[in-house]
Amino acid sequence: MTQYLKGKSKYDKQPFVQLNDQTGFWTGWGNIIDIIRSKVENQSSGKKVVVIDCYQGVLTKDIISALKKGLSANIFYSEDLMISSEEIEKLVFPDVTDDEVFGYLTRLKLEEFFSSVKIEETRKEISNIKSDITIIFGIGASLIYPNADVLVYLDMPRWEIQQRFRNNLISNLGVQNNNQKTSSQYKRSYFVDWRVLDRHKKDGMHKWDLVIDTTLPEIPKMITGKDLRLGLEATLSRPFRLVPFFDPGPWGGQWMKNYLNLDKDEINFAWGFDCVPEENSVFFKIGEELFETPGINLVFYSSKKLLGEAVYARFGEEFPIRFDFLDTMKGGNLSLQVHPTVQYIQQEFGMHYTQDESYYILDSGEDAYVYLGLKEEISIEEMKQELTDSHKDGNKTFKAEKYVNKWKANKHDHFLIPAGTIHCSGKNTVVLEISATPYIFTFKLWDWQRLGLDGKPRPINIERGFKVLDQSRTTGRVEKELINNIEEVRNEEGVKEEKTGLHSSQFIETRRHWFTKKVIHNTNGSVNVLNLISGKEAIVESPSDAFDPYVVHYAETFVIPENVKEYSIRPFGDSEGEECVTIKASVRIQ
């Protein structure tokens, strides 16, 4: 294994953006309720209305209890104004579908989950309240009363929502299904709930007066909406990291557990999500406290500053580049899989771009390998039949190497995986996956006769997989186009720059820099995502002192907003005088 496993890791699992000169920060429900009361009492109107809107996943019981204890108020609950759960199930079914894994990205809006009659009746009831405080609480509360005296928002990161699904703590939008299996709740959220709630959030985030972080339910934290927006603005003008999270899996390994000092009680860690803004968070540090906000809020707040105008024009309010770790060190093979083509993903799932990928080998054991591309002159019909037979009969083994190439994988190899290419990482690798963001669209063809961590077989999608399988990506073409397709861009004393991909059919371009001195970078019209793939630490600086110097450590992924324009990276601290290496991804503009 790599030399870095022999030393102490400096990988930061709680990176943050420091906020200074904030106008307010409060912890604990007692203090939070006091501030809400004072803001309401400062309103000149006789009737005072507080709207407390929520994202999915907020645990409401303790919050409602605190509101009742701390405020003498008339309370209305938005969930009481929704259409029936039966009507909601019927509403969402065309997008949720009866497929075990996949649905269709919904075009629904949050308003459609509510009864217009109930809303109108509630508004009339509120209008008849002549004084005192009125609170409207819950998901979509601002739809009920758009002109609140005080608008409070309770946000929630998607990763925390998933943990609450796993613990049967929460339900999907408008229904009570907390005992449903986690994968079904996640699918419903991915295709419907989060799309609906994100549209509502985008419409309202510039109006928030107060924002509450309840990721740690026992330690609620509140800042002003103004401070949140100032924090997002500050983040868009400097390098930053998202808060990583890690998850075990049936094929997971031991590298991340050992090197990143993760929970030793877990059987393994398979995934490390280091840059998925839809699911990762951003920490704002205020004094000694950390305030957590979903990373996607950066995209919603100012997509053009983050992504660049050309990237925004192509992808809209979506962050198109994903970095994550796949750890199979002392683990097993990933499932043999294929991802949908653009045409298929648009037609079947409503996604406008697809899950193109690449595997950058961050570390490898002696017998590490990657499966990639079909062998020459095989029978596709025979391959499909053998996969089908093996799936139906647990005693039959699919001989993957009869049909799929198996390539030796060494540290710093880069394997490109355009959509439609059959692939998987083998055991004893640590992959830095550099990919397009749509991250759940995997058609598993073979899972090596193993069960998921829940003791059940994982879903296999042979029919879908063979509809998108690119039969032209065979041995010769794979070797020529998809493995270490490296082009040297410059080579001077102290700096070597290379293009390492991705494939011409993919929209991401990657550049690798080997350096012992300062390297000047330019965003060139696109957000940049980088990882320090060799060297203990490096420092990112602004040639014009536009942001404070930012130190990154081995294996950390960091983002440079397009708004930054120019920046430099050089070895720092323990790496001064030594060679460092970064891999940088951006969207091809031309």
C-alpha positions in Angstrom: 0.0 0.0 0.0 1.0 3.6 -0.4 3.5 5.2 1.9 0.9 7.6 3.3 -0.8 4.8 5.2 2.4 4.6 7.3 2.0 8.1 8.6 -0.7 10.0 10.4 -3.4 11.3 8.0 -4.2 15.0 7.9 -7.4 14.4 5.9 -9.9 16.8 7.4 -13.4 15.2 7.9 -14.9 18.5 9.1 -13.7 21.2 6.7 -15.4 24.6 7.1 -15.7 28.1 5.8 -15.1 30.7 8.6 -17.8 33.3 8.9 -16.9 36.7 10.4 -19.0 39.7 11.4 -22.2 37.7 11.5 -25.3 39.5 12.9 -26.5 36.6 15.0 -26.0 33.0 16.1 -28.1 31.1 18.6 -28.1 27.5 19.9 -30.8 25.7 21.9 -34.6 25.9 21.5 -34.9 28.3 24.4 -32.6 30.9 22.9 -34.0 30.3 19.4 -37.6 30.8 20.5 -36.7 34.0 22.4 -35.2 35.4 19.2 -38.3 34.5 17.1 -40.5 36.1 19.8 -38.5 39.3 19.8 -38.6 39.6 16.1 -42.3 39.1 16.1 -42.9 41.6 18.8 -40.9 44.2 16.9 -43.5 44.0 14.1 -45.9 47.0 14.0 -48.9 45.0 12.8 -51.5 43.9 15.4 -51.7 40.4 13.9 -48.3 38.8 13.8 -47.7 35.7 11.6 -44.6 33.5 11.8 -44.1 31.0 9.0 -41.8 28.1 9.8 -41.1 26.2 6.6 -39.2 22.9 6.5 -37.3 20.6 4.2 -38.0 16.8 4.3 -36.5 15.0 7.3 -36.9 17.5 10.0 -37.9 15.8 13.3 -40.8 18.0 14.3 -42.0 16.6 17.7 -39.4 18.4 19.8 -39.7 21.6 17.7 -43.4 21.8 18.1 -43.0 21.2 21.9 -40.5 24.0 22.1 -42.8 26.4 20.2 -45.8 25.6 22.4 -43.7 26.1 25.5 -42.0 29.3 24.5 -44.7 31.1 22.5 -48.3 31.8 23.2 -49.6 31.3 19.7 -52.3 29.9 17.4 -50.5 27.1 15.5 -51.5 25.7 12.1 -49.8 22.7 10.6 -49.2 22.6 6.9 -49.5 18.8 6.7 -53.2 19.2 7.8 -53.8 21.1 4.5 -52.4 18.5 2.2 -54.5 16.3 0.0 -55.0 12.7 1.4 -52.2 10.3 1.4 -54.1 8.1 -1.1 -54.4 11.1 -3.5 -50.7 11.8 -3.0 -49.7 8.2 -3.8 -51.8 8.4 -7.0 -50.2 11.8 -7.8 -46.6 10.6 -7.6 -47.0 7.1 -9.0 -46.3 8.0 -12.7 -42.9 9.3 -11.5 -42.2 6.8 -8.7 -43.4 3.8 -10.9 -43.4 0.2 -9.8 -39.7 -0.4 -10.8 -37.7 -1.5 -7.8 -34.8 1.0 -8.4 -35.7 3.6 -11.0 -38.4 6.3 -11.5 -38.8 9.4 -13.6 -37.6 12.9 -12.5 -40.9 14.6 -11.6 -42.2 17.8 -13.0 -44.6 18.2 -10.0 -44.6 21.3 -7.8 -45.2 21.4 -4.1 -48.5 23.2 -4.6 -50.0 20.1 -6.1 -49.6 18.2 -2.8 -52.0 20.7 -1.1 -55.8 21.2 -1.1 -56.6 24.6 -2.4 -59.9 24.5 -0.5 -58.2 23.8 2.8 -55.6 26.5 2.2 -58.3 29.1 1.4 -60.3 28.1 4.6 -57.1 28.4 6.7 -56.3 31.8 5.3 -59.8 33.0 6.2 -59.4 31.6 9.7 -56.1 33.4 10.1 -57.6 36.7 8.8 -60.2 36.5 11.6 -57.5 36.4 14.2 -57.2 40.0 15.3 -54.1 39.9 17.6 -51.7 37.5 19.1 -49.1 35.4 17.3 -50.0 32.9 14.6 -47.6 30.2 13.6 -47.8 28.2 10.4 -45.5 25.2 10.7 -44.3 22.5 8.3 -43.2 21.6 4.8 -44.6 24.2 2.4 -45.8 26.5 5.2 -44.9 29.6 3.1 -47.4 28.5 0.5 -50.1 28.9 3.0 -49.2 32.4 4.0 -46.7 34.0 1.6 -46.4 37.4 3.4 -45.2 36.3 6.8 -43.9 38.9 9.3 -41.1 36.4 10.1 -40.1 33.6 7.8 -38.0 30.8 9.3 -36.6 27.9 7.4 -35.5 24.5 8.8 -33.1 22.9 6.2 -31.8 19.3 6.0 -28.9 17.7 4.1 -29.9 14.7 2.0 -27.2 12.5 3.6 -28.8 13.0 7.0 -32.2 12.3 5.5 -30.9 8.9 4.4 -29.7 8.1 7.9 -33.1 8.9 9.2 -34.7 6.7 6.6 -32.5 3.9 7.8 -33.6 4.4 11.4 -37.3 4.5 10.4 -37.5 8.1 11.8 -39.1 9.9 8.9 -41.5 9.4 6.0 -41.8 10.6 2.4 -43.6 13.8 1.4 -47.3 13.8 2.4 -47.5 10.2 3.6 -46.7 8.1 6.7 -44.4 5.4 5.5 -41.4 5.5 7.9 -41.5 1.7 8.2 -41.1 1.2 4.4 -37.7 -0.1 3.3 -35.0 2.5 3.0 -34.4 1.9 -0.7 -38.0 2.6 -1.6 -38.0 5.8 0.5 -34.8 6.9 -1.1 -36.1 6.2 -4.6 -39.2 8.2 -3.9 -37.2 11.1 -2.6 -34.7 11.1 -5.4 -37.2 11.2 -8.2 -40.0 13.2 -6.5 -39.7 14.7 -3.0 -36.3 16.3 -3.4 -37.1 17.7 -6.8 -40.4 19.2 -5.5 -38.8 20.6 -2.3 -35.8 22.0 -4.1 -38.1 24.0 -6.5 -39.8 25.4 -3.5 -36.6 26.2 -1.7 -35.1 28.0 -4.7 -38.2 30.3 -4.8 -37.9 31.2 -1.1 -34.3 31.2 0.0 -33.7 34.9 -0.7 -36.6 35.7 1.7 -35.6 33.7 4.7 -35.3 35.8 7.9 -33.9 33.0 10.1 -32.4 29.6 9.2 -32.2 26.7 11.7 -29.9 23.7 11.4 -31.4 20.7 13.2 -29.0 18.1 11.8 -28.1 17.4 15.4 -31.6 17.4 16.9 -30.4 17.9 20.4 -28.3 21.0 19.5 -30.4 23.2 17.2 -28.5 26.2 15.8 -29.9 29.3 14.1 -28.4 32.1 12.1 -30.1 34.9 10.1 -31.0 34.4 6.5 -28.8 37.4 5.7 -25.8 35.7 7.3 -26.5 32.4 5.5 -26.6 34.3 2.2 -23.4 36.2 3.1 -21.8 32.9 3.9 -22.8 31.4 0.5 -21.5 34.5 -1.2 -18.2 34.3 0.6 -17.8 30.6 -0.3 -18.3 31.4 -4.0 -15.1 33.6 -3.9 -12.6 31.1 -2.5 -11.5 27.4 -2.5 -13.7 25.2 -0.4 -14.4 21.6 0.6 -17.7 19.9 1.2 -18.1 17.8 4.3 -17.3 14.2 3.3 -19.3 11.2 4.4 -18.6 7.5 4.2 -20.7 4.3 3.8 -20.1 0.6 4.0 -21.0 -1.8 1.2 -20.9 -5.5 0.2 -17.6 -5.1 -1.6 -16.1 -2.5 0.6 -12.5 -2.3 1.8 -10.2 -1.2 4.6 -8.1 1.6 3.2 -10.4 4.5 4.1 -11.1 3.0 7.5 -7.4 2.8 8.3 -6.1 5.9 6.6 -8.9 8.3 7.3 -9.4 7.0 10.8 -13.1 6.1 10.4 -15.3 4.0 12.7 -13.3 0.8 13.4 -16.5 -1.0 14.4 -17.8 -0.9 10.8 -17.2 -4.0 8.7 -15.8 -1.9 5.9 -16.2 1.4 4.0 -17.0 1.1 0.3 -17.9 4.7 -0.6 -16.4 8.0 0.4 -18.5 10.9 -0.9 -16.2 13.9 -1.0 -17.8 16.1 -3.7 -21.5 15.5 -4.3 -23.1 18.9 -3.6 -26.6 17.4 -3.8 -25.9 15.2 -0.8 -22.8 16.7 0.9 -23.0 19.7 3.3 -21.1 22.9 3.8 -20.0 23.8 7.4 -19.9 27.5 8.3 -17.8 28.1 11.4 -19.1 30.8 13.6 -16.9 31.3 16.7 -16.3 27.8 17.8 -19.6 26.4 16.4 -20.3 24.7 13.1 -23.5 25.5 11.3 -24.4 22.9 8.6 -26.2 23.8 5.4 -26.8 21.5 2.3 -24.1 22.0 -0.4 -26.8 22.3 -3.0 -27.7 25.7 -1.6 -24.5 27.0 -3.1 -25.7 25.9 -6.5 -29.1 27.4 -6.0 -27.8 30.7 -4.6 -25.6 31.6 -7.5 -25.1 29.0 -10.2 -23.3 31.3 -12.5 -20.6 32.3 -10.0 -20.1 28.7 -8.9 -20.2 27.0 -12.3 -19.4 29.7 -14.8 -21.8 31.2 -17.3 -21.2 28.6 -20.1 -21.6 25.6 -17.7 -24.7 27.2 -16.2 -26.1 27.6 -19.7 -25.6 23.9 -20.3 -26.6 22.4 -17.0 -28.7 25.0 -15.2 -28.8 24.8 -11.5 -27.0 21.5 -11.3 -23.4 20.8 -10.2 -22.2 18.4 -13.0 -18.9 17.0 -11.7 -18.7 14.3 -9.0 -15.7 13.1 -7.1 -15.9 10.1 -4.7 -13.8 7.2 -3.4 -14.5 3.5 -4.1 -12.5 1.4 -1.7 -12.0 -2.3 -2.4 -8.7 -2.7 -0.5 -8.9 -6.2 1.1 -12.5 -6.1 -0.2 -14.2 -7.5 -3.3 -15.1 -6.6 -6.9 -17.8 -4.0 -7.5 -20.8 -5.3 -9.4 -20.2 -5.8 -13.1 -22.2 -2.9 -14.5 -23.1 -0.4 -17.3 -24.5 3.1 -17.2 -27.3 4.4 -19.6 -26.6 6.4 -22.7 -27.8 10.0 -22.9 -30.7 8.9 -25.2 -31.8 6.2 -22.7 -31.6 8.3 -19.6 -33.5 11.1 -21.1 -36.3 8.8 -22.5 -36.6 6.5 -19.5 -35.8 8.7 -16.5 -36.1 12.3 -17.5 -32.5 13.1 -16.8 -30.9 15.4 -19.4 -27.3 14.1 -19.1 -25.9 10.7 -18.1 -23.5 9.0 -15.7 -20.2 9.1 -17.6 -17.4 8.0 -15.4 -13.7 7.4 -14.9 -11.6 5.5 -12.4 -8.4 7.2 -11.3 -6.4 4.7 -9.2 -5.4 6.5 -6.0 -3.9 3.4 -4.6 -3.5 -0.3 -5.5 -2.4 -3.6 -4.1 -0.2 -6.1 -6.0 -3.1 -8.0 -7.6 -5.3 -4.9 -8.3 -7.3 -4.9 -11.5 -10.2 -3.2 -13.4 -12.8 -4.9 -15.6 -13.4 -2.7 -18.7 -14.9 -3.3 -22.1 -15.9 -6.5 -24.0 -13.5 -9.0 -25.4 -13.2 -9.4 -29.2 -15.5 -11.7 -31.1 -17.7 -12.8 -28.3 -21.3 -13.8 -28.6 -23.5 -11.1 -27.0 -26.5 -13.4 -27.0 -24.5 -16.1 -25.3 -23.2 -13.6 -22.7 -26.7 -12.3 -21.9 -28.0 -15.9 -21.6 -25.3 -16.9 -19.2 -25.9 -13.8 -17.1 -29.6 -14.6 -17.0 -29.1 -18.2 -16.1 -26.6 -17.3 -13.4 -29.0 -14.7 -11.9 -31.9 -17.2 -11.8 -29.8 -20.1 -10.5 -27.7 -19.3 -7.5 -25.5 -22.3 -8.1 -24.3 -21.1 -11.5 -21.4 -18.7 -11.8 -21.0 -16.2 -14.6 -17.5 -16.4 -15.9 -16.9 -12.6 -16.4 -13.4 -13.0 -17.8 -14.7 -15.0 -20.7 -16.5 -11.9 -22.0 -15.0 -8.9 -20.2 -11.4 -7.6 -20.3 -9.5 -7.6 -17.0 -6.7 -5.0 -16.8 -3.9 -4.6 -14.3 -4.4 -1.5 -12.2 -1.5 0.5 -10.8 -1.4 3.7 -8.8 -2.0 6.8 -11.0 -3.6 4.8 -13.9 -6.7 6.5 -15.3 -9.5 4.3 -16.8 -12.1 6.2 -18.8 -15.7 4.8 -18.8 -18.1 6.4 -21.2 -21.7 5.6 -20.8 -22.6 2.1 -22.2 -19.1 0.6 -21.4 -19.2 -2.5 -19.3 -16.9 -2.1 -16.3 -16.2 -2.5 -12.6 -13.3 -2.0 -10.2 -11.7 -5.2 -8.9 -10.5 -5.9 -5.4 -7.5 -4.2 -3.8 -7.9 -0.8 -5.4 -8.7 2.7 -4.1 -10.5 4.5 -6.9 -11.0 8.2 -7.1 -14.1 8.3 -9.3 -14.3 11.4 -11.5 -17.7 11.4 -13.0 -20.8 13.2 -14.1 -23.1 13.8 -11.3 -26.2 11.5 -12.0 -25.1 8.9 -9.5 -27.8 6.3 -9.1 -28.2 5.1 -12.7 -26.3 1.9 -12.5 -27.5 -1.2 -14.3 -26.0 -4.2 -12.4 -25.4 -7.2 -14.6 -23.6 -9.5 -12.2 -22.9 -9.2 -8.4 -20.6 -12.2 -7.9 -23.1 -14.4 -6.1 -23.2 -12.2 -2.9 -25.8 -10.5 -0.9 -26.1 -6.9 0.2 -25.4 -5.8 3.7 -29.1 -6.3 4.5 -28.7 -10.0 3.7 -30.8 -9.8 0.5 -29.7 -9.9 -3.2 -29.1 -6.5 -4.7 -31.3 -5.6 -7.8 -30.0 -6.8 -11.2 -30.9 -5.1 -14.4 -29.8 -7.3 -17.3 -32.5 -6.2 -19.7 -31.8 -2.5 -19.2 -28.1 -3.1 -19.3 -28.1 -4.8 -22.6 -30.2 -2.1 -24.2 -27.4 0.4 -23.6 -24.4 -1.9 -23.8 -21.9 -0.5 -26.3 -20.7 -3.6 -28.2 -18.1 -1.6 -30.1 -16.0 -1.0 -27.0 -13.9 -4.1 -27.3 -10.3 -4.9 -26.3 -8.4 -3.0 -29.0 -10.5 0.1 -28.8 -10.5 0.1 -25.0 -6.7 -0.2 -24.8 -6.3 2.6 -27.3 -9.0 5.0 -26.1 -9.8 4.3 -22.5 -6.7 3.3 -20.6 -4.0 6.0 -19.8 -4.9 8.1 -22.8 -2.4 10.7 -21.6 -1.2 13.7 -23.5 1.6 15.8 -22.2 0.7 19.5 -22.3 3.9 21.1 -20.9 7.1 19.9 -19.2 9.3 22.5 -17.6 11.5 22.5 -14.5 9.3 21.8 -11.5 6.0 21.4 -13.4 4.6 18.8 -15.7 1.0 19.0 -17.0 -0.9 16.3 -18.7 -4.4 15.7 -20.1 -5.5 12.3 -18.8 -9.0 12.3 -20.2 -11.9 12.0 -20.3 -13.0 10.4 -23.5 -14.1 12.6 -26.4 -17.7 11.6 -25.8 -17.6 12.9 -22.3 -18.0 16.5 -21.3 -15.4 16.5 -18.4 -11.7 17.2 -19.1 -9.1 16.2 -16.5 -5.6 17.7 -16.1 -2.8 16.2 -14.0 0.0 18.4 -12.6 3.2 17.0 -11.2 5.0 19.9 -9.4 7.7 20.9 -7.0 7.0 24.6 -7.4 4.1 26.9 -7.8 1.6 26.2 -10.6 -0.7 28.9 -11.9 -4.2 27.7 -12.8 -7.1 29.4 -14.4 -10.7 28.3 -14.2 -11.1 28.9 -17.9 -14.9 29.5 -17.7 -15.7 26.3 -15.7 -15.9 25.3 -12.0 -12.7 23.3 -11.2 -12.8 20.3 -8.9 -9.4 19.0 -7.7 -7.9 16.3 -5.5 -4.3 16.2 -4.1 -3.5 12.7 -5.3 0.1 12.7 -4.2 2.0 14.7 -1.6 1.1 15.3 2.1 -0.2 18.9 1.7 -0.3 21.8 -0.7 -1.5 25.4 -0.5 -3.9 27.2 -2.8 -3.3 30.9 -3.1 -4.7 33.9 -5.0 -2.2 35.8 -7.1 -4.2 39.0 -6.3 -4.8 38.1 -2.6 -8.5 37.8 -3.4 -8.9 35.0 -0.8 -6.9 33.7 2.1 -4.4 30.9 1.5 -6.1 27.5 1.7 -4.2 24.3 2.7 -5.3 20.9 1.3 -4.0 17.5 2.3 -3.5 14.2 0.6 -6.7 12.7 -0.8 -8.8 15.8 -0.1 -11.2 17.0 -2.9 -11.6 20.7 -3.1 -13.7 23.1 -5.3 -12.6 26.3 -7.1 -15.7 28.3 -8.1 -15.4 29.7 -11.6 -15.8 33.1 -10.0 -12.3 32.8 -8.6 -10.7 32.9 -12.1 -7.0 32.6 -11.2 -5.3 30.6 -8.4 -2.0 28.9 -7.7 -1.0 25.6 -6.0 2.4 24.7 -4.5 3.8 22.2 -2.1 3.4 23.2 1.5 4.4 22.2 5.0 5.4 18.6 5.1 5.6 18.5 1.3 7.9 21.5 0.8 10.8 20.4 -1.4 8.9 17.3 -2.5 6.8 16.5 -5.6 3.0 16.9 -5.3 0.4 15.8 -7.8 -3.1 17.1 -8.4 -5.9 15.9 -10.7 -8.2 18.7 -11.9 -11.6 18.3 -13.6 -13.6 20.9 -15.4 -16.3 21.1 -18.0 -15.1 21.3 -21.6 -16.2 24.7 -22.8 -15.0 24.4 -26.4 
